[in-house]
Amino acid sequence: MQLIEVNTPALETAFLQVQIDLYKKDKNYIRPLDKDVLGVFDPKKNRLLRDGEAIRWVLKGDNGKLIGRVAAFINPKTSKGGDQPTGGMGFFDCIDDQQATNLLLDACKNWLQERGMEAMDGPINLGDRDKWWGLLIDGFYPPNYGMHYNYPYYQRLLENYGFGLYFNQYTYYRMVNDPIPEKYHEKAKTILADPAYRFEHMDKKNLPKYTEDFRTVYNKGWAKHEGVKPMTEAQAATVMRTLKPVIDEKIMWFAYYNDEPVGFFIAIPELNRLFRYVNGKMDLWGKLKFLFHKWRGACKTMYGIVFGITPEHQSKGVEAAMVVEAGRIIQGNASLPYVDLQMNWIGDFNPKMMNLVENLGSRIYKTHGTFRYLFDRTKEFKRMPIIK
């Protein structure tokens, strides 16, 4: 077998081709957009590469055919937190062969060790947790946009190498028009009767305002989590600018207390229901196909990206009030095409949020796992701490 560092345009193409070849007979596979994958490794598009580092390899078998790929990276914003300096492994794809897997993962481990890392998490992304984070270990359905899809045997390959499960992250599912449980209405009553609180969906005409409201709530609610840093104005603007072409105002909701933002529920149309028709290419023809399938209503899934309340307003019923208010606009609305709702990326280290969505009548639909490998094999392995 031949391990080759990706350092030319031709090898970049090979890096993409590994996954295409592996999954060409899998009816559930949806090819990610080439530009999204390549953008992770482009310093002009990924600001983390200004101070961080990344490397990619492809693996060829004895017959010269592509049989695997992997990337390793160091995120300067998160690598030094926790119990030890920790790098990342991601974009792992491989045939069902432990020797091939070990070659790929050894390359990551050695590269990270040379740069002072003492562990690696994977498969993860060089960026935020909203894309390509975690190995699919249950619920092998078509992937949502930006989520990792893989064969079941990948878990065995990683665990045989020595990775341990650091945390699970769940995708929850419910039908849009399923009744909101009565307990939600009861919890919401006090908040809805308080004039200091108000709830509204986004208005794209005021996108800068909602961008800053989003950043305010995010930084109060998420920056305390391990591996998550405060979001800058530029980062928030990038998030909203990326979402702008697909924003549906009626499924993006904000909560306010005395006009200060205290919560949000950010959902978008599930884009892979449209991207499945473009085969990874958003060239002119790909864009035309995307717009056609969007026009014909091919996307009937609402995709919840993130849902949160600032700490000082939690456990008061604010989340229930926002759900009830959003339900009044979304449920039974003939102008909206959505049939089901999938809520993405709820970690098992966040039991409060799990409890919130389960009480809404949602069930776990998919499970991804983030794994960790400690280079010192005598060191005690610890799972991600639970958020109290």
Residue pairs with C-beta under 8 A, 6 or more apart in sequence:
1 59
1 60
1 61
1 62
1 67
1 99
1 100
1 103
2 59
2 60
3 57
3 58
3 59
3 103
3 104
3 107
4 11
4 57
4 58
4 59
4 60
5 11
5 55
5 56
5 57
6 12
6 14
6 15
6 55
6 56
6 57
6 58
11 58
12 38
14 58
14 66
15 37
15 56
15 58
15 69
15 91
16 34
16 37
16 38
16 280
17 66
18 58
18 66
18 67
18 68
18 69
18 93
19 31
19 32
19 69
19 93
20 31
20 280
21 65
21 66
22 93
22 95
22 151
23 29
23 31
23 149
26 151
28 140
28 141
28 142
28 143
28 149
29 142
29 143
29 149
30 142
30 143
30 149
30 272
30 275
30 276
31 276
31 279
31 280
32 132
32 146
32 280
33 275
33 278
33 280
33 281
33 282
34 280
34 281
34 282
35 282
36 131
36 146
37 91
39 45
39 46
40 46
40 54
40 71
40 91
40 125
40 126
40 127
40 132
41 49
41 54
41 56
41 71
41 126
42 49
43 49
43 50
46 126
46 127
48 75
48 76
48 77
48 126
48 127
49 126
51 76
52 73
52 74
52 75
52 76
52 77
52 79
52 126
53 73
53 74
53 115
54 71
54 72
54 73
54 74
54 126
55 71
55 72
55 73
55 111
56 69
56 70
56 71
56 91
57 69
57 70
57 71
57 104
57 107
58 66
58 68
58 69
59 66
59 67
59 68
59 69
59 70
59 94
59 100
59 103
59 104
60 66
60 67
61 67
61 95
61 100
67 94
67 95
67 97
67 100
68 92
68 93
68 94
68 95
68 100
68 101
68 103
68 104
69 91
69 92
69 93
69 94
69 104
70 89
70 90
70 91
70 92
70 93
70 94
70 104
70 105
70 107
70 108
71 89
71 90
71 91
71 92
71 108
71 126
72 87
72 88
72 89
72 90
72 107
72 108
72 111
72 112
72 120
73 87
73 88
73 90
73 126
74 87
74 88
74 112
74 115
74 117
75 87
75 88
75 126
75 127
77 229
78 86
78 227
78 228
78 229
79 85
79 86
79 87
79 117
81 226
81 227
82 226
82 227
83 382
84 118
84 119
84 374
84 379
85 116
85 117
85 118
85 119
86 117
86 118
86 119
86 120
86 121
86 372
87 108
87 112
87 115
87 117
87 119
87 120
87 121
88 120
88 121
88 122
88 124
88 125
88 126
89 105
89 108
89 120
89 121
89 122
89 123
89 124
89 373
90 122
90 123
90 124
90 125
90 126
90 132
91 123
91 132
92 104
92 105
92 122
92 123
92 154
92 158
93 150
94 100
94 101
94 104
94 154
94 157
96 151
96 153
96 157
98 157
98 160
98 161
101 157
101 158
101 160
101 161
102 161
105 158
105 161
105 373
108 120
108 122
109 120
109 373
109 375
112 120
112 375
113 375
117 375
118 374
118 375
118 376
119 372
119 373
119 374
119 375
120 372
120 373
120 375
121 166
121 370
121 371
121 372
121 373
122 135
122 158
122 163
122 370
122 371
122 372
122 373
123 132
123 133
123 134
123 135
123 148
123 371
124 132
124 133
124 134
124 370
125 131
125 132
125 133
129 169
129 227
129 228
129 345
130 146
130 305
130 306
130 344
130 345
131 146
131 147
132 146
132 147
132 148
133 148
133 169
133 345
133 368
133 370
134 147
134 148
134 169
134 368
134 369
134 370
135 148
135 150
135 154
135 155
135 158
135 368
135 369
135 370
135 371
136 143
136 147
136 148
136 149
136 150
136 154
136 366
136 367
136 368
137 152
137 155
137 168
137 367
137 368
137 369
138 366
138 367
139 171
139 364
139 365
139 366
139 367
140 149
140 152
141 365
141 366
142 149
142 272
142 276
143 149
143 272
144 171
144 270
144 272
144 303
144 342
144 344
145 270
145 271
145 272
145 275
145 303
147 171
147 344
147 366
147 368
148 368
155 369
158 371
159 371
161 373
162 373
162 377
163 371
163 372
163 373
164 371
164 372
164 373
164 381
164 383
165 369
165 370
165 371
165 383
166 369
166 370
166 371
166 372
166 383
166 384
167 347
167 348
167 349
167 369
167 370
167 383
167 384
168 347
168 348
168 367
168 368
168 369
168 370
169 345
169 346
169 347
169 348
169 367
169 368
169 369
169 370
170 345
170 346
170 347
170 348
170 354
170 364
170 365
170 366
170 367
170 368
171 342
171 343
171 344
171 345
171 346
171 364
171 365
171 366
171 367
171 368
172 342
172 343
172 346
172 357
172 358
172 362
172 363
172 364
172 365
173 340
173 341
173 342
173 343
173 362
173 363
173 364
173 365
174 340
174 341
174 360
174 361
174 362
174 363
175 339
175 340
175 341
176 302
176 330
176 331
176 338
176 339
176 340
176 341
177 331
177 332
177 339
178 361
179 361
180 323
180 324
180 327
180 331
180 360
180 361
181 359
181 360
181 361
183 359
184 320
184 323
184 324
184 359
184 360
185 320
185 324
187 317
187 320
187 321
188 317
188 320
188 321
188 323
188 324
188 325
189 317
190 316
190 317
191 197
191 316
191 317
191 318
191 320
191 321
192 321
192 324
192 325
196 257
196 258
197 255
197 256
197 257
197 318
197 321
198 255
198 256
199 253
199 254
199 255
199 256
199 321
199 322
199 325
199 326
200 253
200 254
200 256
201 249
201 250
201 251
201 252
201 253
201 254
201 326
201 329
202 210
202 247
202 249
202 252
202 253
202 254
203 210
203 249
204 244
204 247
204 249
207 240
207 244
210 240
210 252
210 254
211 236
211 237
211 239
211 240
212 233
212 236
213 254
213 261
213 264
214 236
214 239
214 240
214 254
214 261
214 264
214 266
215 231
215 232
215 233
215 235
215 236
216 260
216 261
217 254
217 261
217 262
217 263
217 264
217 308
217 309
217 310
218 231
218 236
218 306
218 308
219 230
219 231
220 310
220 311
221 308
221 309
221 310
221 311
222 228
222 308
223 229
223 230
223 231
225 387
226 384
226 385
231 239
243 268
246 268
246 269
246 271
247 268
248 267
248 268
248 269
248 336
250 329
250 330
250 333
250 336
251 267
251 268
251 302
251 326
251 330
251 336
251 338
252 264
252 265
252 266
252 267
252 268
253 264
253 265
253 322
253 325
253 326
254 261
254 263
254 264
255 261
255 262
255 263
255 264
255 309
255 313
255 318
255 321
255 322
256 262
257 313
257 318
261 310
262 309
262 310
262 312
262 313
262 318
263 308
263 309
263 310
263 313
263 318
263 319
263 322
264 306
264 307
264 308
265 304
265 306
265 307
265 322
265 323
265 326
266 304
266 305
266 306
266 307
267 302
267 303
267 304
267 305
267 341
268 302
268 303
268 305
269 294
269 299
269 301
269 302
269 303
269 338
270 299
270 301
270 302
270 303
270 342
271 299
271 303
273 293
273 298
273 299
273 300
273 301
274 290
274 293
274 294
274 298
274 299
275 290
277 289
277 290
277 293
277 298
278 286
278 287
278 289
278 290
279 286
282 290
293 299
297 337
299 337
300 337
300 338
300 339
300 340
301 338
301 339
301 340
301 341
301 342
302 330
302 338
302 340
302 341
302 342
303 341
303 342
303 344
304 341
304 342
304 343
304 344
305 344
305 345
306 345
307 319
307 343
307 353
307 356
307 357
308 353
309 318
309 319
314 352
319 356
323 360
330 336
330 338
341 362
342 365
343 357
343 362
346 353
346 354
346 357
347 353
347 384
348 354
348 384
349 383
349 384
349 385
349 386
349 387
350 386
350 387
351 386
351 387
352 387
370 384
372 381
374 381
